[in-house]
Amino acid sequence: MKKSLSEEDSSSSSPLPKRQKGSQTAQTLLIVGGAGGVGSWTTLLARAAYPNLEIISTTSTDKSAEWCKKMGAKSTIRHTDIQTSLKGGIAGSVDYVICLTEPTKELFDSLAEVLKPFGTICLVVAGTSIKNLDMSFVFFKSGCVCTETVFSSCRAGFYLDQGDQITCILELIAKKKDY
């Protein structure tokens, strides 16, 4: 019988990669487009599942920034200030990125710049700009770029147990506190 989230040991069941022993660095998630519907749910679920995860959301207004913090983001930055607000270069400053907007060349270059070595960028929206992304900096950081689209599993013939997924989501939401 599958254990519920409350019964599982979060340190052993976490899908997040483990850092080397002795590392005190908190893991960081950057949500590009955090104030929208999907971004808000992403923040709520990430905060519930990983209470110690540092969540940074990009926003375009002060009102959006307030909303993201209410949903559980630790901090917010403007969409256009990713490279100036976060540490870039070889070391980077972000472990995980969920990009909920079209990854233009400029945006993707910023994400690659701030990505930590062995980090992951998940692209959720794909427009015509996806054809022109330069992956070289991600490659040299041994980073991973993955994609997720609506109904991709159905189109590929995979069956997902939505009952288990909904149960998991409801358990995470039930854990929500005022952040």
VOZA-722441 format. One record per residue (C-alpha): residue number from 1; residue in three letters; x, y, z. Coordinates in nm, 3 decimals, decimal comma. Example, Ala and Ser with C-alpha at 12.3 -4.5 7.8 and 13.67 -1.06 7.14 Angstrom:
# VOZA-722441
[site 1 Ala [1,230 -0,450 0,780]]
[site 2 Ser [1,367 -0,106 0,714]]
# end
This chain:
# VOZA-722441
[site 1 Met [0,000 0,000 0,000]]
[site 2 Lys [0,132 0,342 -0,094]]
[site 3 Lys [0,224 0,568 0,197]]
[site 4 Ser [0,073 0,913 0,220]]
[site 5 Leu [0,305 1,212 0,220]]
[site 6 Ser [0,263 1,253 0,592]]
[site 7 Glu [0,379 0,895 0,650]]
[site 8 Glu [0,685 0,917 0,428]]
[site 9 Asp [1,024 1,035 0,546]]
[site 10 Ser [1,067 1,350 0,337]]
[site 11 Ser [1,447 1,328 0,354]]
[site 12 Ser [1,457 0,987 0,188]]
[site 13 Ser [1,168 1,025 -0,056]]
[site 14 Ser [1,257 1,364 -0,198]]
[site 15 Pro [1,306 1,372 -0,574]]
[site 16 Leu [1,544 1,664 -0,526]]
[site 17 Pro [1,908 1,560 -0,568]]
[site 18 Lys [2,113 1,544 -0,250]]
[site 19 Arg [2,406 1,782 -0,201]]
[site 20 Gln [2,745 1,660 -0,091]]
[site 21 Lys [2,777 1,588 0,281]]
[site 22 Gly [2,853 1,899 0,477]]
[site 23 Ser [2,696 2,134 0,223]]
[site 24 Gln [2,487 2,397 0,400]]
[site 25 Thr [2,357 2,561 0,083]]
[site 26 Ala [1,978 2,570 0,061]]
[site 27 Gln [1,835 2,459 -0,271]]
[site 28 Thr [1,674 2,730 -0,480]]
[site 29 Leu [1,381 2,727 -0,723]]
[site 30 Leu [1,323 3,015 -0,965]]
[site 31 Ile [0,967 3,034 -1,098]]
[site 32 Val [0,952 3,251 -1,408]]
[site 33 Gly [0,596 3,382 -1,425]]
[site 34 Gly [0,514 3,306 -1,063]]
[site 35 Ala [0,208 3,531 -1,030]]
[site 36 Gly [-0,007 3,353 -1,288]]
[site 37 Gly [-0,237 3,061 -1,220]]
[site 38 Val [0,017 2,786 -1,289]]
[site 39 Gly [0,291 2,984 -1,114]]
[site 40 Ser [0,074 3,028 -0,805]]
[site 41 Trp [-0,002 2,655 -0,787]]
[site 42 Thr [0,365 2,575 -0,848]]
[site 43 Thr [0,464 2,796 -0,557]]
[site 44 Leu [0,200 2,652 -0,322]]
[site 45 Leu [0,291 2,292 -0,403]]
[site 46 Ala [0,668 2,351 -0,392]]
[site 47 Arg [0,642 2,525 -0,054]]
[site 48 Ala [0,420 2,248 0,087]]
[site 49 Ala [0,642 1,968 -0,041]]
[site 50 Tyr [0,976 2,133 0,036]]
[site 51 Pro [0,938 2,378 0,327]]
[site 52 Asn [1,309 2,471 0,325]]
[site 53 Leu [1,332 2,533 -0,049]]
[site 54 Glu [1,420 2,893 -0,133]]
[site 55 Ile [1,156 3,000 -0,387]]
[site 56 Ile [1,213 3,309 -0,601]]
[site 57 Ser [0,937 3,423 -0,837]]
[site 58 Thr [0,962 3,666 -1,123]]
[site 59 Thr [0,692 3,933 -1,137]]
[site 60 Ser [0,608 4,249 -1,330]]
[site 61 Thr [0,431 4,457 -1,062]]
[site 62 Asp [0,443 4,523 -0,689]]
[site 63 Lys [0,095 4,371 -0,657]]
[site 64 Ser [0,219 4,051 -0,828]]
[site 65 Ala [0,519 4,044 -0,595]]
[site 66 Glu [0,291 4,063 -0,289]]
[site 67 Trp [0,078 3,778 -0,432]]
[site 68 Cys [0,380 3,553 -0,492]]
[site 69 Lys [0,502 3,606 -0,136]]
[site 70 Lys [0,154 3,525 -0,005]]
[site 71 Met [0,166 3,198 -0,204]]
[site 72 Gly [0,500 3,105 -0,043]]
[site 73 Ala [0,782 3,267 -0,243]]
[site 74 Lys [1,067 3,387 -0,024]]
[site 75 Ser [1,151 3,670 -0,262]]
[site 76 Thr [1,059 3,818 -0,598]]
[site 77 Ile [1,246 3,986 -0,881]]
[site 78 Arg [1,134 4,158 -1,197]]
[site 79 His [1,117 3,945 -1,514]]
[site 80 Thr [1,380 4,165 -1,677]]
[site 81 Asp [1,623 4,160 -1,383]]
[site 82 Ile [1,714 3,792 -1,358]]
[site 83 Gln [2,082 3,840 -1,443]]
[site 84 Thr [2,122 4,158 -1,239]]
[site 85 Ser [1,937 4,027 -0,931]]
[site 86 Leu [2,081 3,676 -0,915]]
[site 87 Lys [2,440 3,558 -0,918]]
[site 88 Gly [2,545 3,418 -1,254]]
[site 89 Gly [2,858 3,278 -1,410]]
[site 90 Ile [3,010 2,937 -1,364]]
[site 91 Ala [2,882 2,893 -1,005]]
[site 92 Gly [2,530 3,025 -1,070]]
[site 93 Ser [2,277 3,073 -0,791]]
[site 94 Val [1,968 2,868 -0,883]]
[site 95 Asp [1,928 2,489 -0,865]]
[site 96 Tyr [1,595 2,461 -1,044]]
[site 97 Val [1,402 2,681 -1,286]]
[site 98 Ile [1,043 2,642 -1,395]]
[site 99 Cys [0,984 2,871 -1,690]]
[site 100 Leu [0,614 2,942 -1,740]]
[site 101 Thr [0,662 3,196 -2,019]]
[site 102 Glu [0,794 3,160 -2,372]]
[site 103 Pro [1,171 3,109 -2,344]]
[site 104 Thr [1,299 3,384 -2,572]]
[site 105 Lys [1,669 3,384 -2,649]]
[site 106 Glu [1,727 3,666 -2,398]]
[site 107 Leu [1,529 3,492 -2,122]]
[site 108 Phe [1,690 3,152 -2,179]]
[site 109 Asp [2,038 3,310 -2,180]]
[site 110 Ser [1,954 3,466 -1,840]]
[site 111 Leu [1,831 3,133 -1,704]]
[site 112 Ala [2,143 2,953 -1,824]]
[site 113 Glu [2,358 3,224 -1,667]]
[site 114 Val [2,207 3,190 -1,317]]
[site 115 Leu [2,173 2,809 -1,324]]
[site 116 Lys [2,404 2,623 -1,084]]
[site 117 Pro [2,614 2,334 -1,215]]
[site 118 Phe [2,399 2,018 -1,245]]
[site 119 Gly [2,085 2,235 -1,219]]
[site 120 Thr [1,762 2,185 -1,412]]
[site 121 Ile [1,555 2,416 -1,630]]
[site 122 Cys [1,200 2,300 -1,704]]
[site 123 Leu [1,037 2,474 -2,000]]
[site 124 Val [0,657 2,462 -1,987]]
[site 125 Val [0,567 2,703 -2,268]]
[site 126 Ala [0,709 2,664 -2,616]]
[site 127 Gly [0,662 2,914 -2,896]]
[site 128 Thr [0,865 2,977 -3,206]]
[site 129 Ser [1,163 3,099 -3,003]]
[site 130 Ile [1,226 2,742 -2,879]]
[site 131 Lys [1,394 2,673 -3,215]]
[site 132 Asn [1,674 2,921 -3,144]]
[site 133 Leu [1,785 2,843 -2,788]]
[site 134 Asp [2,160 2,827 -2,727]]
[site 135 Met [2,225 2,540 -2,486]]
[site 136 Ser [2,604 2,577 -2,471]]
[site 137 Phe [2,628 2,736 -2,123]]
[site 138 Val [2,384 2,480 -1,980]]
[site 139 Phe [2,593 2,206 -2,141]]
[site 140 Phe [2,916 2,329 -1,980]]
[site 141 Lys [2,743 2,345 -1,641]]
[site 142 Ser [2,624 1,983 -1,691]]
[site 143 Gly [2,272 2,120 -1,657]]
[site 144 Cys [1,952 1,958 -1,767]]
[site 145 Val [1,677 2,111 -1,978]]
[site 146 Cys [1,344 1,932 -1,972]]
[site 147 Thr [1,004 2,016 -2,112]]
[site 148 Glu [0,650 1,964 -1,994]]
[site 149 Thr [0,339 2,037 -2,194]]
[site 150 Val [-0,030 1,986 -2,134]]
[site 151 Phe [-0,141 1,638 -2,239]]
[site 152 Ser [0,212 1,530 -2,338]]
[site 153 Ser [0,176 1,201 -2,150]]
[site 154 Cys [-0,157 1,125 -2,318]]
[site 155 Arg [-0,021 1,201 -2,664]]
[site 156 Ala [0,276 0,974 -2,596]]
[site 157 Gly [0,058 0,687 -2,474]]
[site 158 Phe [0,148 0,702 -2,105]]
[site 159 Tyr [-0,114 0,644 -1,841]]
[site 160 Leu [-0,087 0,850 -1,526]]
[site 161 Asp [-0,283 0,756 -1,218]]
[site 162 Gln [-0,466 1,083 -1,167]]
[site 163 Gly [-0,626 0,959 -0,846]]
[site 164 Asp [-0,283 0,926 -0,681]]
[site 165 Gln [-0,176 1,261 -0,823]]
[site 166 Ile [-0,486 1,439 -0,696]]
[site 167 Thr [-0,447 1,276 -0,354]]
[site 168 Cys [-0,087 1,395 -0,341]]
[site 169 Ile [-0,186 1,750 -0,443]]
[site 170 Leu [-0,467 1,763 -0,186]]
[site 171 Glu [-0,232 1,642 0,089]]
[site 172 Leu [0,019 1,911 -0,005]]
[site 173 Ile [-0,247 2,181 -0,008]]
[site 174 Ala [-0,373 2,065 0,331]]
[site 175 Lys [-0,023 2,128 0,467]]
[site 176 Lys [-0,031 2,495 0,355]]
[site 177 Lys [0,039 2,745 0,626]]
[site 178 Asp [0,064 3,122 0,614]]
[site 179 Tyr [0,414 3,185 0,481]]
# end
